[in-house]
Amino acid sequence: MYSLDRKVVIITGASEGIGAQIASLARARGCRLFLTARNASKLSAMADPDVGFLAGDLTSAAVRARIIEAAMDRFGRIDILINNAGRGLYYSASTTPLEEARALFELNFFAPFHLAQLALPALRESRGVLVNVTSIAGQISLPWLPVYSATKFALASLSTSQRAELRREGVRVVTVFPGYVNTGFQDNATGPRPPGFVVKGKRFAISARGCAEAILKGIEHGKETIVTPRAGWALLLLNRLFPALVESRMETA
Ligand SMILES: NC(=O)c1ccc[n+]([C@@H]2O[C@H](COP(=O)([O-])OP(=O)(O)OC[C@H]3O[C@@H](n4cnc5c(N)ncnc54)[C@H](OP(=O)(O)O)[C@@H]3O)[C@@H](O)[C@H]2O)c1
């Protein structure tokens, strides 16, 4: 069992949704936190002597470097980096503006990729944990979220490579695949509103707290892959065995 007590945890996208719930549950387990997102007032409301924060846009490489530096200045170590921040982008593949696709990759892929590089010396030192929050959409391509799905496939692939590279150095890499989670994600996604069938799955959504609890339990229990809700495993298996069936359901599901 990996105890979270007194661990120094960086959480990106901590101002709302899943990230804010991870912060609240991790704090209750005795973690020391370093939080980041763009919304400074929401972050400062969570600050206390064991909770530092830096507000900034993760699409900036300079901001990413400042976050890792500030966390090290504050606590002198990093035990866990949770790459959670992310955003959706609703467009069909044929109409997605190229610049918007690139910007989404900057946030959903290059930010976690770069933050991991920056945090690695500290994670090696602490024999820590790197957590990448991807999505079931990073295993099953979703219509109307083609570039979002592509960013999450890319992050899941990166996470697998990082795991193979870092295990021998004592750094555990955890990949998280949430299904629908009840957060502001759909409203915060940019692009035109999608057809109703695209967001129909939201009726099966789990709570952000439930998702955060599954992530922390997975970290504590030494897991390397977390699918939440667990019913998501059945969907992933179905997709592995009958990809054409799942693809046909995605067209109008
Ligand atoms: N909700 C779902 O159904 C679902 C399903 C699967 C996977 N996920 C993944 O889970 C993660 C968290 O999603 P969520 O549902 O909690 O979404 P959310 O409620 O929209 O929260 C997103 C978080 O990311 C931060 N963020 C967004 N753009 C940012 C930027 N440019 N720079 C820095 N921070 C930024 C936001 O803070 P600020 O606005 O303050 O910057 C916010 O704290 C994402 O990676 C998402 O792809 C979500």
The ligand as an SDF file (V2000), in Angstrom:
LIG
                    3D

 48 52  0  0  0  0  0  0  0  0999 V2000
  -15.7730   15.0590  -17.5160 N   0  0  0  0  0  0  0  0  0  0  0  0
  -15.6590   13.9820  -18.2710 C   0  0  0  0  0  0  0  0  0  0  0  0
  -16.6680   13.3940  -18.7060 O   0  0  0  0  0  0  0  0  0  0  0  0
  -14.2900   13.4380  -18.5800 C   0  0  0  0  0  0  0  0  0  0  0  0
  -14.2140   12.1390  -19.1370 C   0  0  0  0  0  0  0  0  0  0  0  0
  -12.9680   11.6030  -19.4370 C   0  0  0  0  0  0  0  0  0  0  0  0
  -11.8190   12.3300  -19.2010 C   0  0  0  0  0  0  0  0  0  0  0  0
  -11.9030   13.5860  -18.6810 N   0  0  0  0  0  0  0  0  0  0  0  0
  -10.6450   14.3200  -18.4810 C   0  0  0  0  0  0  0  0  0  0  0  0
  -10.5160   14.6370  -17.1100 O   0  0  0  0  0  0  0  0  0  0  0  0
   -9.7490   15.8330  -16.9650 C   0  0  0  0  0  0  0  0  0  0  0  0
  -10.5050   16.8080  -16.0680 C   0  0  0  0  0  0  0  0  0  0  0  0
  -11.7350   17.1030  -16.7100 O   0  0  0  0  0  0  0  0  0  0  0  0
  -13.0020   17.7220  -15.9340 P   0  0  0  0  0  0  0  0  0  0  0  0
  -14.1720   16.9370  -16.3290 O   0  0  0  0  0  0  0  0  0  0  0  0
  -12.6960   17.9250  -14.5160 O   0  0  0  0  0  0  0  0  0  0  0  0
  -13.0910   19.1270  -16.7010 O   0  0  0  0  0  0  0  0  0  0  0  0
  -13.3940   20.6060  -16.1660 P   0  0  0  0  0  0  0  0  0  0  0  0
  -14.4010   20.5720  -15.0540 O   0  0  0  0  0  0  0  0  0  0  0  0
  -13.6930   21.4060  -17.3820 O   0  0  0  0  0  0  0  0  0  0  0  0
  -11.9890   21.0500  -15.5260 O   0  0  0  0  0  0  0  0  0  0  0  0
  -10.8770   21.2610  -16.3650 C   0  0  0  0  0  0  0  0  0  0  0  0
   -9.7390   21.8300  -15.5290 C   0  0  0  0  0  0  0  0  0  0  0  0
   -8.6350   22.0990  -16.4240 O   0  0  0  0  0  0  0  0  0  0  0  0
   -8.2270   23.4650  -16.2480 C   0  0  0  0  0  0  0  0  0  0  0  0
   -7.7590   24.0370  -17.5220 N   0  0  0  0  0  0  0  0  0  0  0  0
   -8.4570   24.1210  -18.6860 C   0  0  0  0  0  0  0  0  0  0  0  0
   -7.7320   24.7630  -19.6050 N   0  0  0  0  0  0  0  0  0  0  0  0
   -6.5480   25.1020  -19.0150 C   0  0  0  0  0  0  0  0  0  0  0  0
   -5.3970   25.7930  -19.4540 C   0  0  0  0  0  0  0  0  0  0  0  0
   -5.2840   26.2790  -20.7150 N   0  0  0  0  0  0  0  0  0  0  0  0
   -4.3690   25.9500  -18.5960 N   0  0  0  0  0  0  0  0  0  0  0  0
   -4.4550   25.4820  -17.3130 C   0  0  0  0  0  0  0  0  0  0  0  0
   -5.5260   24.8110  -16.8490 N   0  0  0  0  0  0  0  0  0  0  0  0
   -6.5670   24.6360  -17.6880 C   0  0  0  0  0  0  0  0  0  0  0  0
   -9.4810   24.1900  -15.7560 C   0  0  0  0  0  0  0  0  0  0  0  0
   -9.1610   25.3230  -14.9680 O   0  0  0  0  0  0  0  0  0  0  0  0
   -9.1940   26.8560  -15.4510 P   0  0  0  0  0  0  0  0  0  0  0  0
  -10.3990   27.0310  -16.3110 O   0  0  0  0  0  0  0  0  0  0  0  0
   -9.2360   27.6030  -14.1440 O   0  0  0  0  0  0  0  0  0  0  0  0
   -7.9080   27.0440  -16.1860 O   0  0  0  0  0  0  0  0  0  0  0  0
  -10.1130   23.1280  -14.8520 C   0  0  0  0  0  0  0  0  0  0  0  0
   -9.5460   23.1920  -13.5650 O   0  0  0  0  0  0  0  0  0  0  0  0
   -9.5140   16.3680  -18.3850 C   0  0  0  0  0  0  0  0  0  0  0  0
   -8.2320   15.9940  -18.8270 O   0  0  0  0  0  0  0  0  0  0  0  0
  -10.5880   15.6470  -19.1920 C   0  0  0  0  0  0  0  0  0  0  0  0
  -10.1940   15.5000  -20.5500 O   0  0  0  0  0  0  0  0  0  0  0  0
  -13.1020   14.1500  -18.3600 C   0  0  0  0  0  0  0  0  0  0  0  0
  1  2  1  0
  2  3  2  0
  2  4  1  0
  4  5  1  0
  4 48  2  0
  5  6  2  0
  6  7  1  0
  7  8  2  0
  8  9  1  0
  8 48  1  0
  9 10  1  0
  9 46  1  0
 10 11  1  0
 11 12  1  0
 11 44  1  0
 12 13  1  0
 13 14  1  0
 14 15  2  0
 14 16  1  0
 14 17  1  0
 17 18  1  0
 18 19  2  0
 18 20  1  0
 18 21  1  0
 21 22  1  0
 22 23  1  0
 23 24  1  0
 23 42  1  0
 24 25  1  0
 25 26  1  0
 25 36  1  0
 26 27  1  0
 26 35  1  0
 27 28  2  0
 28 29  1  0
 29 30  1  0
 29 35  2  0
 30 31  1  0
 30 32  2  0
 32 33  1  0
 33 34  2  0
 34 35  1  0
 36 37  1  0
 36 42  1  0
 37 38  1  0
 38 39  2  0
 38 40  1  0
 38 41  1  0
 42 43  1  0
 44 45  1  0
 44 46  1  0
 46 47  1  0
M  CHG  2   8   1  16  -1
M  END
$$$$
